[in-house]
Amino acid sequence: MLDFGLVKELAGAAQTAALTQSGTSGTPAFMSPEQVRGEEVDARTDIYGLGCLAYFVLTGTVLFNKPSAMAMALAHLDEQPEPPSARSELPVPESFERVVMACLEKKPENRPQSVVELRAMLDNCVDVAPWTDADANQWWALHRPEPARKAS
């Protein structure tokens, strides 16, 4: 299983809650509902985490921006995510948004069942333009974290 907590924010509102906590088996910002419940995990758990990561890349925000790790974990259990297009300043292709939202289904049986299935879904995204350096620069201009300030 992957730990997308290795993809850490350098600064931001969800900084602490988004990071892997000592003694836990996952990063609250990227934990699947089955991880939160302490159930058995499989590849579909990683697909959920990948959906969380894709959501962050599309919006510049974690899926559930909560003040604590516990609140964030509970949101993965109970709250329906807002579509990325509702949070992004940039256009989100409809077909790609459908794939991301499928990855974020609460029940593992409703998510893509394997990376092979996920790849096929991504291959069927026809309205996605190539990502250019200009696109990346625009995204970073909108979402680059402020440098951490040292306490004096």
N, C-alpha and C positions, 0 to 999 in steps of 0.2 A: 504494500500500500504506500502511496506517495503522501508526503506532508507538504501541502502547499503553503504552510506557515514559513517555509524557507523563503518565500516571496514576501518580504517584509516591507512595510511602509517605513520611511525614515522619519516622518512626522505626520500628524493629522489627528483628528478627533477620536478615531477608533484605534489609535496606536497600541495601547496596552491590550485591549480586548481582542485585537486582531492577531496577536502573536501566540505561538505555542506556549502554553503554560507548563511550568514544571510539574511533573507527576500526572500529566494528562496524556491522552492518546489522540491528539489532534489539535488543530488550531481553531478556536471558536468561530472565526470568520469563514472558515472553509469546511466545517464539520457537517457531515450528513446527518439527517434525523436518526438513522440507525446507530450512528456513533454516539450521539447524545444519549440515546436510550441504553447504550451499553450492549447492543445486540451484535451478532456476528456480522462482519463486513466482508465485502468481496469487490470485484472490479467495478460494480455499479456505485460503490462508495467513492472510488476515485473519479468516476464520471461526474458525480455530484460536485466534488471538489474542483474538477476542471470547469464545470459550469459556473462555479463561484469565481474562479479565476477569470474566465471569459467575461463575466459580468463586470468585474473590476476593470478589465482592460477597456471594455466598451463605455463604462460610465465614470471611471475614476473614483468610484466609491465601492465599499464592500456591500455585499447583498443586504445585510441588516446592520445598520450603523447604530449600535447600542452602547450604552455607557459602561457595561461590565461584561465579562466573559459569560456569566450565567444568563444575563438578559439576551445576549447574542445567541447562545445555545438554545434557549427556549424559543426564540424567534424562528430558528431552523425547524423546530417541531410544529409550531402553531401558525406562523404568519405566511401568507402567500406573498411571494416577491413581486414587486412592481416590475413591469417589463423594462428592459434596458432602454428602449426608445423613449420612455417617459422621463428618464433621468439624464440622458445624454444630450449634450449640446450639438453633437454631430449626428448625422443620419445613421440609423441602424437598419441594415437590410432586413426585410420581413422574414425571408427564409432562414437567415442566420439567427435572428431573434427566436424563431420557433425551435431551432436546435438547442440554443442556450436554455430556453425555458423547459424543454424536454429533459435536459440534464438536471434541472433543478426540481424535478418532481419529488414530492415528499416520499412516496412509496417507491422502493427500488424496482418493483415489477413494472412501473409506469415509465421508467427511464430507459434510454438505450441499454440493451442487455450486454453489450460488449463494445470494445473499441472498434471492432470490425463494423458493427451496426452504426456506431457513431460516425465512422469514416464515410460510410455510404450516405448517411444523412448530410454530412458536410459536402460531399461530392455533388449532391443534388441542389445545393444552394446556387441558384442561377442569377440572382440579383446582387451579387457581391463583387464590387470593383476591386482591383488589385490595391494592396496597401503600399503607398509610396513613401519616400523619405519626407515629402512635404506633409503627408498625413501624420506621420510619426511626430514631426516637429510641432504640428498644430496640437496634437494630443498632449505632448509634454508641456507646451506653453500653457495649456489649460490646467494640467494636473501635477506639475512638478511640485513636490513638497517643499515647504519653506525650510531653509537650513535650521537645524536645532540650535537654539541659543544657549550659551553657557551661562550658568548661574554666577552672579558676581558676589 
